[in-house]
Amino acid sequence: MIRSRIVGTGSYLPPRVLTNEELSKKLDTSDAWIQERTGIKQRHIADASQTSSDLALEASRRALQAAGVKAEDIDLIVVATSTPDFVFPGTACLLQAKLGVKGCAAFDLQAVCSGFVYALATADNFIRAGTHKRALVVGAEVFSRILDWNDRGTCVLFGDGAGAVVLAAGDQPGIHASVLHADGSQAGILSVPGNVCGGKIIGSPFLQMQGNQVFKFAVKVLDEVARETAQAAGIKLAEVDWLIPHQANIRILEAVAKKLDLPRERLAVTVDRHGNTSAASVPLALDEYVRAGRIKPGHKVMLQGVGGGFTWGASLLTM
């Protein structure tokens, strides 16, 4: 049986760091207020010249290097993003060109903050089907472009960044199981309700969120999907070495870990330094913990995403 395994990880954060203290000079907020409610201390903001494909390129190069794989060896590129460079062509195609290769399948996937988990499951199924051997899976976002920087309830939460993994076909199981869900009836609690029509913006181009409802929904579905994924994989939750939920809010992360009865030391946390980077948050956290030597070969890792749509999902894998 053909299985897929993560053989390399990479990430990239723009150099510009925006601290809570800096935000407090422009907004009716404070470092203490933001940290108490979100756990966030700072976030990275892309330069005006940087696009999602630029961030994806740096993360991809590092993942390819870690995997010992050349760009021309990749036969599938899947980019999860809600902030593409253009309406079209897709960010994956632009990334492919920047990597200096052509010919392999390349497409974008839009599931907002669940995007990376959705993309990973998609690439895994391509490899399991035997049609592809090596996939580059990327989450890349420049959420700073869709924020109302006068709205303290949303702009303090998000940041920019990219994370990537290389998946390779093999005999040994890497990704044991993935479970994906969506509920479009919940679209209104987290959205960017606008579009371009006739050269004009119709609706709002800014992110809007009903925080309390998102919190309750996220904790509920992340708990449920973790249990469902573990059952599908035939692995007990107690065997999970690391839980890497979407890095949205420290209170959500800790609430999910508590519901799953996983100790705090098994919970990966980067939201304090990265903010919410949407589809990039899970691969960013994965790469940081791998490179720090905290996640080791053989460790079982639960990746989780939840975001606008509403979408949610999880993948359970062995590194």
C-alpha positions in Angstrom: 0.0 0.0 0.0 1.3 3.5 -1.0 1.4 6.0 1.9 2.7 9.6 2.2 5.0 11.0 4.7 6.4 14.4 5.6 10.1 14.4 4.7 10.8 18.1 5.0 9.4 21.2 6.6 10.1 24.9 6.1 8.7 28.3 7.1 9.1 32.0 6.5 8.1 35.1 8.5 8.5 38.6 7.1 11.2 40.6 8.9 8.8 43.4 10.0 7.5 42.7 13.6 4.5 44.6 14.9 4.2 44.6 18.7 1.2 45.2 20.9 2.9 48.3 22.2 3.1 49.8 18.7 -0.6 49.0 18.1 -1.5 50.6 21.4 -0.2 53.9 20.1 -2.7 53.9 17.3 -5.7 52.1 18.8 -7.7 52.1 22.0 -5.9 49.0 23.3 -2.9 47.9 25.3 -0.4 45.1 25.5 -2.1 43.7 28.6 -5.6 43.8 27.0 -4.4 41.9 23.9 -2.4 39.3 25.8 -5.1 38.7 28.3 -7.7 37.9 25.6 -5.6 36.3 22.9 -2.1 35.4 24.2 -0.6 37.4 21.3 2.5 39.6 22.0 3.5 40.4 18.4 2.9 39.5 14.8 4.9 39.7 11.5 3.7 42.0 8.7 4.7 41.6 5.0 6.3 44.5 3.2 4.1 46.1 0.6 6.2 44.5 -2.1 5.7 41.0 -0.7 2.9 38.7 -1.9 1.7 35.3 -0.7 3.7 33.6 -3.4 6.9 35.4 -2.3 6.4 34.1 1.3 5.5 30.7 -0.1 8.7 30.7 -2.1 11.0 31.2 0.9 9.1 28.6 3.0 9.2 26.1 0.1 12.9 26.5 -0.5 13.6 25.6 3.2 11.2 22.6 3.1 12.9 21.3 -0.1 16.3 21.8 1.4 15.3 20.0 4.6 13.9 17.1 2.5 17.0 16.9 0.3 14.7 17.2 -2.8 15.0 19.5 -5.8 12.1 21.6 -7.1 12.1 19.7 -10.3 11.5 16.4 -8.4 8.1 17.8 -7.2 5.1 16.6 -9.2 2.3 18.3 -7.3 2.1 21.8 -5.7 -0.9 22.7 -3.5 -1.1 26.1 -2.0 -3.6 26.9 0.7 -4.3 30.7 0.9 -7.2 33.1 1.3 -5.0 36.0 0.2 -3.8 35.0 -3.3 -1.6 37.3 -5.3 -4.3 37.8 -8.0 -7.8 36.6 -8.8 -5.9 34.4 -11.2 -3.5 32.9 -12.1 -3.4 30.8 -8.9 -0.7 31.4 -6.3 0.5 27.8 -6.8 1.3 28.5 -10.4 3.2 31.7 -9.5 5.1 29.7 -6.9 5.9 27.1 -9.5 7.4 29.7 -11.8 9.4 31.3 -9.0 10.8 27.8 -8.2 12.0 27.7 -11.8 10.0 24.5 -12.7 7.1 23.8 -15.0 4.8 20.9 -16.0 3.7 19.5 -12.6 0.1 20.0 -11.4 -0.3 23.2 -9.3 -3.4 24.7 -7.8 -4.7 26.7 -4.9 -7.1 25.5 -2.2 -9.3 28.0 -0.2 -10.5 26.8 3.2 -9.3 29.8 5.1 -7.6 28.8 8.4 -8.3 25.1 7.8 -6.6 25.5 4.4 -3.3 23.7 5.2 -5.0 20.7 6.7 -7.4 20.5 3.7 -4.4 20.8 1.4 -2.4 18.2 3.2 -5.3 15.7 3.0 -5.7 16.5 -0.7 -2.0 15.9 -1.5 -2.0 12.8 0.6 -4.9 11.3 -1.4 -3.1 12.1 -4.7 -0.1 10.2 -3.4 -2.1 7.3 -2.1 -3.8 7.0 -5.4 -0.4 6.4 -7.0 -0.6 9.3 -9.5 2.0 11.4 -7.7 5.2 10.7 -5.8 6.3 14.0 -4.2 4.1 17.0 -3.3 4.9 20.4 -2.0 2.1 21.6 0.3 2.1 25.2 1.4 0.1 27.6 3.6 0.8 31.2 2.8 -1.1 34.4 3.9 -0.8 38.1 3.9 -3.8 38.7 6.1 -2.6 42.2 6.9 -4.1 43.2 3.5 -7.7 42.4 4.5 -7.7 43.9 8.0 -9.4 47.1 9.1 -6.5 48.6 11.1 -9.0 50.8 13.0 -10.9 47.8 14.4 -9.1 46.6 17.5 -11.3 43.5 17.7 -9.8 42.0 14.6 -6.6 43.7 13.5 -4.7 42.8 16.7 -5.3 39.1 16.0 -3.6 38.4 12.6 -0.2 38.3 11.0 1.5 37.2 7.8 3.7 34.2 7.0 4.1 30.9 5.2 4.8 27.3 6.0 5.5 24.3 3.8 6.1 20.6 3.8 7.3 18.1 1.3 5.2 14.9 1.1 6.8 11.8 -0.4 5.4 8.4 -1.3 6.6 5.4 0.7 5.7 2.1 2.3 5.6 3.2 5.9 2.6 5.2 7.2 3.2 8.9 7.7 -0.3 10.4 7.5 -2.5 7.9 9.2 -5.9 9.6 8.7 -7.4 13.0 7.9 -11.0 14.1 8.6 -12.5 17.2 7.0 -15.8 19.0 7.6 -17.7 22.2 6.7 -20.9 24.0 7.7 -21.7 26.8 5.3 -24.6 27.9 7.5 -22.0 29.4 9.8 -20.5 31.6 7.1 -21.6 34.8 8.7 -19.6 34.6 11.9 -16.3 34.9 10.2 -16.0 36.3 6.7 -14.7 38.9 4.3 -18.1 39.7 2.7 -16.9 41.6 -0.4 -15.8 41.1 -4.0 -14.8 43.0 -7.1 -17.5 43.7 -9.7 -16.9 46.0 -12.7 -13.8 47.4 -11.2 -15.5 48.3 -7.9 -15.5 46.7 -4.5 -19.0 45.3 -3.7 -19.6 44.8 0.0 -16.7 45.0 2.5 -13.1 44.1 1.7 -12.2 43.7 5.4 -12.4 40.7 7.7 -15.4 40.6 10.0 -15.8 38.3 13.0 -18.2 37.5 15.8 -15.6 36.5 18.3 -17.6 34.8 21.0 -19.4 32.6 18.5 -16.2 31.7 16.7 -14.6 30.8 20.1 -17.4 28.4 21.1 -17.7 26.8 17.7 -13.9 26.4 17.3 -13.5 24.6 20.7 -16.4 22.3 20.0 -15.4 21.2 16.5 -11.7 20.9 17.2 -12.4 18.6 20.1 -14.8 16.5 18.0 -12.6 16.2 14.9 -9.5 15.2 17.0 -11.4 12.3 18.5 -12.8 11.4 15.1 -9.4 11.5 13.4 -7.8 9.4 16.2 -10.5 6.8 15.8 -10.1 6.7 12.0 -6.3 6.2 12.5 -6.8 3.5 15.1 -4.6 5.5 17.5 -5.5 6.6 21.1 -5.5 10.3 21.9 -3.1 9.5 24.8 -0.6 8.3 22.2 -0.4 11.7 20.6 2.9 13.3 21.3 2.0 16.8 19.9 -1.2 18.7 19.3 -0.8 21.5 16.8 -4.1 23.3 16.5 -4.7 26.3 14.3 -2.9 29.2 16.1 -5.9 31.6 16.6 -6.1 32.3 20.3 -4.3 30.9 23.3 -7.6 30.3 25.1 -8.9 28.2 22.2 -5.7 26.1 22.2 -5.7 25.5 25.9 -9.4 24.7 26.0 -9.1 22.1 23.2 -6.1 20.5 24.9 -8.0 20.3 28.2 -11.0 18.8 26.5 -8.8 16.1 24.9 -7.0 15.5 28.3 -3.6 16.3 26.7 -1.1 17.9 29.0 0.0 21.5 28.3 3.5 20.4 27.5 2.2 18.5 24.4 0.5 21.6 23.0 2.5 23.5 20.3 2.1 27.3 20.8 3.4 30.0 18.4 0.4 32.3 18.4 2.1 34.5 21.0 4.8 35.5 18.4 3.1 34.9 15.1 -0.5 35.9 15.7 -3.1 34.2 13.6 -1.6 33.5 10.2 -4.6 31.6 8.9 -3.6 28.8 6.6 0.1 29.3 7.4 -0.3 28.9 11.2 -0.1 25.1 11.4 2.9 24.5 9.1 4.7 27.5 10.7 4.3 25.9 14.1 5.2 22.4 12.8 8.4 23.7 11.3 9.4 25.7 14.3 9.0 22.7 16.6 10.8 20.3 14.2 13.8 22.6 13.8 13.9 23.2 17.6 14.2 19.4 18.0 11.0 19.2 20.0 9.1 17.2 17.4 11.3 14.2 16.6 11.2 11.3 14.1 8.6 8.8 15.3 6.5 11.3 17.2 2.8 11.2 16.5 1.4 14.7 15.7 -2.2 15.9 15.4 -2.6 18.9 13.1 -5.9 20.8 13.3 -7.5 23.6 11.4 -10.7 25.6 11.9 -11.7 28.7 10.0 -14.3 30.7 8.0 -16.7 28.8 5.9 -17.1 27.4 8.4 -14.4 24.7 7.8 -12.5 22.4 10.1 -10.4 19.3 10.0 -7.5 17.3 11.4 -4.7 15.0 10.3 -2.9 12.5 12.5 0.6 11.6 11.4 3.9 10.1 12.4 6.9 12.2 11.7 
